[in-house]
Amino acid sequence: MGFLDKAKDAARKAVGQHGDKINDAADKAAKLLDKKTDGKHTEKIADGKNKLEDALDKLDGKNDGKNDDLPGRTP
């Protein structure tokens, strides 16, 4: 097993154990960014958060508590 395989397995394990916490932190960061930019980049922030959530789901194969609080969020 190569280095990248080990790294991917470690990431998969971490996301499996802490995916909800990672998602919560990303949600808080997205809300803070949206607030700091006065909503000027809400759609781009929501798109970035969606991509992160999709990547988390691909790693561990489950929905890690997606939040629909940001405008532009597509379930």
ABEGO torsion letter per residue (X at the ends): XBAAAAAAAAAAAAAAAAAAAAAAAAAAAAAAAAAAAGGAAAAAAAAAAAAAAAAAAAAAGBBAGBBAABBGBBX
